[in-house]
Amino acid sequence: MSQKELKLGAVGTGGIWGAHATNLAAIGGNKVVAVCDVSDDNRKKWSEKLGAKGYSDIEALFAGEPELDGVIACTPPTVRLQVVEAAAKRGVPVLVEKPPAFKLADAAAINRIVEKTGAKVGVGFMYRYFASVARLKELIGDQPINMVQSSFFCPGATDWKLPGWFYIKERSGGHVLDQAIHVMDLVRYIAGDITQVYTVGTNLIVPKTKDFTIEDSTSTTMKFATGASGTHIHSWSHSQFTGFITVVGKEYRLTLELDNKVSGFVNKNTQVNETFPAQPQGCSHHYEEMKTFLEALRSKDFSKIRSPYVDASRSLATVLAMNESIETGKPVEVPQKV
Ligand SMILES: NC(=O)c1ccc[n+]([C@@H]2O[C@H](COP(=O)([O-])OP(=O)(O)OC[C@H]3O[C@@H](n4cnc5c(N)ncnc54)[C@H](O)[C@@H]3O)[C@@H](O)[C@H]2O)c1
């Protein structure tokens, strides 16, 4: 594999970019040569910190940097199609943060670009790269999954630390689009596609106001293409940051505790209680996802990207159906092709 230093670009240099920048520095063998942000403060901060050229326009970044090996896009969810269009025109692979888009129409447009041009677009669903997830899948093997029960809690709404746009449903899609998508994507990765959802949203702890138009908690019932059923509960009004996925079959019950534990039993009563190493000290849990993206850039083999855009767009379809269900009060079918 080539050992040349990869030339990278970053689009959107806010909160999550900081974690990716740390991981990139720890992995090594790469240089962020250009950053693009509409915020003067963030652009200046990161171009100075990384010795990178600063751009305020996405198209200008790609036009001005013809030698980019890859781009990492960490913009809000409404800014995806512009990045992919500009990158595909030049054959530059992109890792875009989740969610894959804000609207299904944008995701469908990106899928058409991918199908037409062969553009390489991965989505930042980092849980797919966890050793604990690989182990869970290995323990289940080809045994049928009968039921899935997942949950995810954090104080996202109660400690009010996120940029304001996260709390406006029309801009972020709420915790369903922003965070439940991680879990639904992982549930899909483990148990297959979800075909129908019914979601109830509540605001018992943080009432809606003009600056807070999202639900603070939701409960979802889901049906899978395999015939399995499941539930997911999610809250941004809980003091602990935790996530669990329990998968139940005829002779096993396994719980994945995010990030790194698998416990329960297999073969009717063989106990499982395993913990997996975390990312290197000081790095974030996106480390393995980034390492895989850089390896793909080097080898030009993108088969190890675990969340290619077309597949990820079905996770988007799932959570958009959940948000539609909250609005209509009815079960919603999840489109299986985006
Ligand atoms: N995978 C994860 O664990 C994880 C964690 C946090 C956030 N995210 C995702 O990352 C994305 C960014 O989140 P964040 O918390 O960093 O948000 P943020 O608001 O802190 O940062 C977004 C940045 O994008 C810039 N931006 C907006 N429009 C732009 C445009 N047209 N061109 C260039 N720059 C533009 C903003 O100025 C800002 O600096 C979101 O989609 C979010 O869901 C993922």
PDBQT file of the ligand as one rigid body, heavy atoms in Angstrom, charges set to zero:
ROOT
HETATM    1  N1  LIG A 401     -20.780  10.911  14.638  1.00  0.00    +0.000 N 
HETATM    2  C1  LIG A 401     -20.881  11.586  15.765  1.00  0.00    +0.000 C 
HETATM    3  O1  LIG A 401     -20.646  11.070  16.852  1.00  0.00    +0.000 OA
HETATM    4  C2  LIG A 401     -21.290  13.039  15.716  1.00  0.00    +0.000 A 
HETATM    5  C3  LIG A 401     -21.171  13.845  16.858  1.00  0.00    +0.000 A 
HETATM    6  C4  LIG A 401     -21.530  15.183  16.762  1.00  0.00    +0.000 A 
HETATM    7  C5  LIG A 401     -22.019  15.693  15.558  1.00  0.00    +0.000 A 
HETATM    8  N2  LIG A 401     -22.149  14.867  14.469  1.00  0.00    +0.000 N 
HETATM    9  C6  LIG A 401     -22.704  15.371  13.203  1.00  0.00    +0.000 C 
HETATM   10  O2  LIG A 401     -21.755  16.226  12.595  1.00  0.00    +0.000 OA
HETATM   11  C7  LIG A 401     -22.419  17.299  11.916  1.00  0.00    +0.000 C 
HETATM   12  C8  LIG A 401     -21.874  18.619  12.466  1.00  0.00    +0.000 C 
HETATM   13  O3  LIG A 401     -22.163  18.692  13.845  1.00  0.00    +0.000 OA
HETATM   14  P1  LIG A 401     -21.348  19.668  14.829  1.00  0.00    +0.000 P 
HETATM   15  O4  LIG A 401     -21.759  19.331  16.202  1.00  0.00    +0.000 OA
HETATM   16  O5  LIG A 401     -19.921  19.675  14.467  1.00  0.00    +0.000 OA
HETATM   17  O6  LIG A 401     -22.052  21.060  14.422  1.00  0.00    +0.000 OA
HETATM   18  P2  LIG A 401     -21.412  22.531  14.543  1.00  0.00    +0.000 P 
HETATM   19  O7  LIG A 401     -22.540  23.469  14.362  1.00  0.00    +0.000 OA
HETATM   20  O8  LIG A 401     -20.573  22.606  15.766  1.00  0.00    +0.000 OA
HETATM   21  O9  LIG A 401     -20.417  22.599  13.277  1.00  0.00    +0.000 OA
HETATM   22  C9  LIG A 401     -20.866  22.688  11.952  1.00  0.00    +0.000 C 
HETATM   23  C10 LIG A 401     -19.914  23.588  11.185  1.00  0.00    +0.000 C 
HETATM   24  O10 LIG A 401     -20.309  23.587   9.803  1.00  0.00    +0.000 OA
HETATM   25  C11 LIG A 401     -20.181  24.942   9.340  1.00  0.00    +0.000 C 
HETATM   26  N3  LIG A 401     -21.025  25.128   8.154  1.00  0.00    +0.000 N 
HETATM   27  C12 LIG A 401     -22.378  25.275   8.089  1.00  0.00    +0.000 A 
HETATM   28  N4  LIG A 401     -22.768  25.412   6.813  1.00  0.00    +0.000 NA
HETATM   29  C13 LIG A 401     -21.654  25.341   6.049  1.00  0.00    +0.000 A 
HETATM   30  C14 LIG A 401     -21.406  25.419   4.643  1.00  0.00    +0.000 A 
HETATM   31  N5  LIG A 401     -22.404  25.581   3.756  1.00  0.00    +0.000 N 
HETATM   32  N6  LIG A 401     -20.137  25.298   4.207  1.00  0.00    +0.000 NA
HETATM   33  C15 LIG A 401     -19.107  25.153   5.091  1.00  0.00    +0.000 A 
HETATM   34  N7  LIG A 401     -19.285  25.079   6.435  1.00  0.00    +0.000 NA
HETATM   35  C16 LIG A 401     -20.541  25.163   6.896  1.00  0.00    +0.000 A 
HETATM   36  C17 LIG A 401     -20.608  25.782  10.536  1.00  0.00    +0.000 C 
HETATM   37  O11 LIG A 401     -20.180  27.114  10.422  1.00  0.00    +0.000 OA
HETATM   38  C18 LIG A 401     -19.932  25.022  11.683  1.00  0.00    +0.000 C 
HETATM   39  O12 LIG A 401     -18.602  25.484  11.898  1.00  0.00    +0.000 OA
HETATM   40  C19 LIG A 401     -23.912  17.108  12.169  1.00  0.00    +0.000 C 
HETATM   41  O13 LIG A 401     -24.512  16.469  11.081  1.00  0.00    +0.000 OA
HETATM   42  C20 LIG A 401     -23.961  16.225  13.407  1.00  0.00    +0.000 C 
HETATM   43  O14 LIG A 401     -25.114  15.397  13.459  1.00  0.00    +0.000 OA
HETATM   44  C21 LIG A 401     -21.754  13.574  14.532  1.00  0.00    +0.000 A 
ENDROOT
TORSDOF 0
